[in-house]
Amino acid sequence: MLKILELAELYKIPKTQRPDFRDWLYWVPFVVNPLLGGCLTLAYALSEIELSPILSINIGASAPLILRTMAQIAPNTTASLDSPTD
């Protein structure tokens, strides 16, 4: 949904700063985000939580934002292979 809103706002951006629509990487979020939304909704459904249709739509639409937030707050630590010293 956010990508569609971004497309609607492109008329405000100068033509020299607009994205290259022929680049396939530009279109990846249009495919990946709905798949992520469907997967998150499926995860809720498989956990036997009762979902109304409007709640399913809400979960699916907000999935990219939820996953992005989770990725940003996840600790970025590297595991140490050293054993603790006594």
FENTABEL-V905319 format. One record per residue. N is the residue number from 1. RES is the residue in one small letter. PHI is phi in whole degrees, 0 to 359 (none if undefined). Layout:
N:RES:PHI  N:RES:PHI
//
This chain:
1:m:none  2:l:295  3:k:295  4:i:293  5:l:295  6:e:298  7:l:298  8:a:293  9:e:269  10:l:294  11:y:295  12:k:280  13:i:269  14:p:301  15:k:302  16:t:287  17:q:257  18:r:285  19:p:292  20:d:276  21:f:288  22:r:277  23:d:283  24:w:294  25:l:295  26:y:296  27:w:271  28:v:304  29:p:299  30:f:293  31:v:262  32:v:290  33:n:300  34:p:296  35:l:294  36:l:297  37:g:297  38:g:295  39:c:294  40:l:293  41:t:296  42:l:297  43:a:298  44:y:297  45:a:295  46:l:288  47:s:275  48:e:63  49:i:274  50:e:287  51:l:246  52:s:278  53:p:302  54:i:292  55:l:292  56:s:298  57:i:296  58:n:297  59:i:296  60:g:298  61:a:289  62:s:269  63:a:304  64:p:300  65:l:291  66:i:298  67:l:292  68:r:295  69:t:296  70:m:299  71:a:291  72:q:285  73:i:265  74:a:294  75:p:295  76:n:257  77:t:247  78:t:256  79:a:285  80:s:264  81:l:271  82:d:285  83:s:276  84:p:296  85:t:272  86:d:273
//
